Structures are given as C-alpha cells and as structure tokens.
C-alpha cells in the first residue's frame, strides 16, 4: 500500500508543478497564499477538479495508515496528508509561470482527501458488504463521474438541439465510437449486476432515460448518435449472450487497442513522443483531462475486473493488458501524426495495483 501511496503522491506533484519550469519570483509565497482568501471569484469546475484529484490520495493514505493506527487516527492522518501536500504544491506553484497560489485550492484539496478517507473507511469497515464490492463501486463511480462530471447545473436546451442536429451530419458518425460505447455499456451492466444482483434487461433503457434527461442540466460531453447506437447494441448483446460470455473482456480490449491507432491511419503529419507517463494529461485542460481519465479508468479497470471475475489475478491481467497497450503504442511509431505515450500502460499497472490492494483477500491479510 505504501508503494501505491508513493505513486499517487508522485502523480499529484508532477501534475501540480507541470511543466516543471521554475522561475524566481519576487515576493513571499506564504504571504501570497494567506492573502488569497477570500477568493475574488469561484471557479466551480476547477474546485470540483481539486476535490476529485485528492480523493484517491485520501483513500490510499487512509488504507496505508489504517495498517498501523486506529481508524480515526488513519482518517486524521489521511486528511492532514492531503492538506500538507496541497499547501506545499500551492507554495511551489508560486515559482511556476502560469500557475496560481490560492488558499481555496488547499480547501478543496483537503475536502477531497477527507472524502476519499471516509469512503475508504466505509469500504474497509469489518463486516461491511462494501468490503467485497470495492472494485465494482470504484468502476461505477468512474462511470458516473465520466458522464456527469463536474456536476455543475447549467439549465438550457439550446446545446441539446444543436447536438441532435449533428446526428444527421454525414461525417459525424464513427463506427469505432459506437462499438466503444457498446462495450462500455455492457461492462457497466455487469458492474451493476455484481452490485445489485440479477439485473433485468430494462436497466439499459432506464439508464438512457436518466442520462438523456439529465444531459441538458449538466455541463458535460456532447450527446452523440454513437452513444444511442452503442446502447442499443449493448442491449442486444446482453439479451443474446450468456452470463459467462458477458464476462469476456475482449470486446473492450479490441476497442481500446483499435482506438489507440485508428485516428492516425492515413495522417501525413509527423509523430511525436511523450515518454513521461501522464505528460499528455498534465498538458491538457484540467477538466477535460479529468473527464478523460474517468473514462479510461473505467475502461481499463473494467477489463481487469472482468478478467479477475474469470479467475485471472489482477497482477497478471494488468501485465497482459499493459503489454498489449505498449505494443499498440509502439505500432503508433510507424503512423504519421500520432503521439507515442506511455500513459496507458502506466495507468493499467497502477490500476492493477490498486484493485489488487482493494481485493477482499488483500484486506483480510
């Protein structure tokens, strides 16, 4: 668990200080930090992102501390860990051009760490049903957050009208995206079935109604035709395939591998390299990066969990999937316009380690 905690802290430090271009600046960063309260304005997307980033830190710090201290002491330790790291990052960001030093970020980072610790406490509570369902709960949380993050109401139907009009544009449809949505909805159905027992076929139309109704209310992804067709395909597969066949992750694996290389076939621009894991996400807009991270975490986590349901250990499944993604990344080196990145294999290994630690047998030990 300590190694996992070190990995998470390293990611937070690297992401907070990206692009790691430190420049001397006049003034005292501690005074700037203290005088940043109260905030002149509230950035709801940024605040929600600050909470989301520190939830994993709080959860893993709690699990690591709970191995040596009482649960209450572990909760305080995890919260103080998030607070300390956040304060250090805000002070160091004073010397990174383009970064701000704000006490409001410390507040929401600390809230995220405390929330993660409370969730971990609930899942690790002796006799709790959540102890054996930690992996499905994590996957369902990523799935919901991907669809609705950052949960900021923005009532208005003009955007929905435009999105519906784009459905009939001849160049707006992607068969690969439809297959990806189908594989994701099918995996989401298996997660729901693991959490709530036998799930009837109407779960998918019900989820679609909720999704379509809530979409105009939240700032989120565009509602595309591929998602509708993918859901319909998932319903057909759910009704035709036996339960054991639904546990087969190869549809999701195939979509993930093709997704890696398909956009760059036929491109004429030069390929680039991003050898540092998660560098592409660090350089992206925070809200978009977190939303993308929720999706790939669900995709890769669902593959590992489905394999685990078929008797494969998380460690072995993680190594196999990471090798497949590394091969896909290497193949991108022969395609123009691609970005060769180590992010996906690194994320898979990190997820495998996390799920292995959350497994009931790991908790018992």
Secondary structure by P-SEA (a helix, b strand, c coil): caaaaaaaaaaaaaaaacccccccccccaaaaaaaccccccccaaaaaaaaaaaaaaaaaaaaaaaacccaaaaaaaaaaaaaaaaaaaaaaacccccccccaaaaaaaaaaaaaaaaaaaaaaccccccccaaaaaaaaaaaaaaacccccccccaaaaaaaaaaccccccccaaaaaaaaaaaaaaaaaaaaaccccccaaaaaaaaaaaaaccccccccccaaaaaaaaaaaaaaacccccccccaaaaaaaaaaaaccccccccbbbbbbcccccccccccaaaaaaaaaaaaaaaaaaaaaaaaacccaaaaaaaaaaaaaaaaaaacccccccccaaaaaaaaaaaaaaaaaccccccc
